[in-house]
Amino acid sequence: MTPNSQGSASPDNLTPQPPAMPEINTVTAADISASLKAGFSDFLARPVMSGFFGLFYAVFGILLVWGLVWLGKIWMIIPAVVGFPLVAPFAAAGLYEMSRRMQKDEPFGWPDILTVMADQRKREMGWMAFVTLFIFWVWMYQIRLWLVITLQNASFSDFNGFLNAVLYTPQGWTFLAIGTCAGAILSAVLFAVTVVAMPMLLDRETNFVSAMLTSIQVVKENPVVMLGWAAIISVTVLLSMVPAFLGLVFTLPILGHTTWHLYQRAVTPAEG
């Protein structure tokens, strides 16, 4: 007689369960203020190392603009500069690790931080970098599309000519309006999927999809406060790029450290 095996499935046949989603906390304006204060303290604690990441990001921006001028891609300068902040979350990975170690009073030096960053290519952070760069590519492609559609009859051979075509013609105003709307949508999408996903991947053993879903949930449950944080980031980064990107040497590290502390307040810490 065949024994009844219902309710006694073999462990080998069990389907692996996805990792449990972390608990989301309510974020207030006070949390933003406290995170900014903590981020500024982290920057002052290790200004040289923190400033290195800001300097690296600023130099990359300068080289990006110089390369576009050298290639004669004048029309790409404005969209590249406007879209440049989209890759900031990935550039701040080392800053998250610094804040994590300072929060736990762990000593660290240059090899510790750079080694951790290098190891991220073997983890889920690489996929998040792909998501970030893909959205940046979509931004550049759609700008080129709208440029062709709206300014197809305009002619410009230098940057001043491009500015005149964009700022002083009805076609240029249409291009700016459409580009601003499209950029706002893409920026909102990227902010929602990365605002806590990047530090979460550095902090926990989880996959990038779960990290993005957690990030979206944080924004969904705290829309007003997170929108305010997004505005602070956008205005600060754009103003920092005015003096030849050099303001980013200071502002990017502070924003990066702040993001870590905001993540700690928005997502319940993992056990252990």
N, C-alpha and C positions, 0 to 999 in steps of 0.2 A: 504494500500500500504506500503510495507516494505521500510523504509528509507535507502538510500545509505550510508553505513558506511565506505566506502573507505576513507583512509586518516585521520580517526578519531579513531585510535586504543585506547583502554582503557589503562591507565597507568599501570593497574594490569597485562596486557598481554605483557608489554615491557620486552625484554630480557636484563638482567643486562649487561652493557658494562664492559669489562676488564679495569683495570686502565691504564691510558695513560703512555706510556714509557717516561722517562725523556729525556731531550735533552743532547746529548753527546758533550763535548767540545774537542778541539784539545789540546793534552798534549805535552809539549816540554821538553827538557832536563833542561831548566830553572825551569820548574814546579817541576821536581824531586829534583833539588837542593834546591829550596825554601821550599818544603815539608820536606826535611831532616833537614833543619835549624829549621823549626817550630817544628818538632818532637823532636829534641834535646832540644829545649827550653822548651817544655812540660815536658820532662824527668827531666830537671834541676828544674823546678817549683815544682814538687812533686816527688822527687827521691825515697823516701821510699815506697810510695804507688806504683809507677811504677815498682820499683825493686821487689816488692812482686810478681807481676805477672811473671816476669822473673825468680825469684827464684822458684816459684811453677812449672814452665815449666821445669827448670833444674832438680829439685828434681824428677819430674816424669820420666825424661829421665834416671837418675841414677837408679831409682827403676826398670825401664824397663829392663835395661842391667843386673842388679843384679838378677832379676827374671828369665831371660833367662839362666844365668849361673847356678842358683840354680836348675832349671828344667832340666839342661843338654842339652838345645837347643842351642848348640854352633853355629851352622850354621845360626841361626836366628839373631845373634848379628849385623853383618854388614848390612843386609837388613833393620833391625829395626832401626838402627842408621841413615842410609841413608834416609829411609822413614819417620823418625821422624819429619822433618820439614813440612811434608804435613799437620799436624794438627795444625801448628802454627797460621793460621788465626783465628781459633775458640778460641784458647787460649788467643788471644789478644782482645777479646770482651770488657773486662773491660777497656782496654787502649783506645779504641775508645770512650767509654762513658766519660772517663776523659777528653780527648781532646775536645769532643763536649761541655762539660760544661765549660772548660777553655776558649774556643772560644767565648762563650756567657757570660763570666764573672759571671757564676753561682757558688755560694759556694757549696762545697760538702765535705763529709767525707766518712769514711769507710762504714757506713751503706748505704749511698746513692748508692755507686758504687756496692756493693755486692748485694743489693736488686734489682737493675736494672738487674744485671747478672742473678739472680735467676728467675726473671720474664720472661726472654727470653725463658725459657722452655715452656711457654704458648703461645709463638708467633712462627713466622716462622724460628727463629734462630735454633730451634731444628731440623728442616728438613735439614738445611744447615750442622749441625753437623753430621747428618746421611750421607749426601752426602760425606763429608770429610772422615768419618770413613770407608765408603764403598770403596772409592778409596784406602785408606790405606790397607784395607783388600785385595783388588785385587792385590795391589803391593806385599804383603807378599805371597799370594797364587801363583802368577806367578813366583816369585823367587824360591819358593819351587819346582815348576814344572820344571823349567830350571835347578835347582840344581840336581834333580833326573836324568834328561836326559843327562846332560853334565858330571857330576861327579859321575855317578853310580858305577864306579869301584874304586873310591878313598876311602881311609879309614882315618878317623881322630877322635881322642878321646878328643882333647882339642882345644883351640882357636889357638894355634901356629900351630898345625897340619892342621887346616882348612885354615889358612893363607898360609901355604906352598902349599897346594893343589890348592888354587885359584891363587896364584901369580907366581908359578914356574912350572906349568904344562900347556901343550897346551889345555887340557880340561878346566882348570881354566881360561885361557885367553878367551876361547870361552864363558864361563859362564859370565865373566865380560863384554864382548862386548855386549852380548844379554841383560844382566841385565841393562847395562847403557842405551841402546836404549829404552828398555821398560820403565825404570824409567823416562827418559826424556819425553816420550810421556805422561805418566800419570801425571807427574809434570806440563807439559804444559796445560793439560786439567784442572787440579785442579786450577792452577793459573788463567786461563781464566775465570772460573766460580765463583771464590771467590774474586778476587783482589779488586773489589769494592762492591761485593754483601754483605759481612759481615757488613761493616759500613753502607751500605744503609738500611739494615734491621733494624739496630739499630736507624737509623735516620728518617725513614718514615714508614707509615702504608702501606705496600705492601706485596705481597706474594713472596716466595722464588724463584719461577720460573721466575717472572718478574725481580727479583734482579739478577739472574744468566744470563738472557738474556741481561740485561743492562751491566753486567760485560763483557760478551763476546763481546758486541758491542764496548765497550771502547777499548778492546784489538784489535779488528778488525780495528778500525779507527785510532789507534795509535800503529801499530805493532812494529816498531823499538824502540820507547821510552819505551813501556811496556816490551819489551824483555830485554832491558837494566835494567829496574827495577827488573824484575825477576832474572836476573843474580846477581844484587847487593844483593837481599834477599838470594839467594842460597849460594853464596860465604860467606857472612857474617855469616849466621846461621851455616854452616858447619865448618868454622874456629872457631866459638864460642864454638862448642862442643868438640874441641880438648882438652882443659884443664878441662876434667871431667865435661863437660856441663856448667861449671860455668861462661863462657863468656856470656851465654844467660841472666844472671841476668841484664846485661847492654844493650846488643844488641837487645834483643826481645822487651823491652819497647820502645826503640827508633824507631825500625822498625814499631811497632804497632801504635805509635803516628803519624809517618810519613804517614802510610797508610791512616789514617783518613784525613789528610790534602790533600793528593793526590786525594782521593775520592772527596773532596770538589772542587778541581780544574777540575776533569774529568767529573763530573756530575753537571748539572745546579741545584742549590738549589731548594727545593720544596717551593711553595708559602706559606707564613706564617711561 
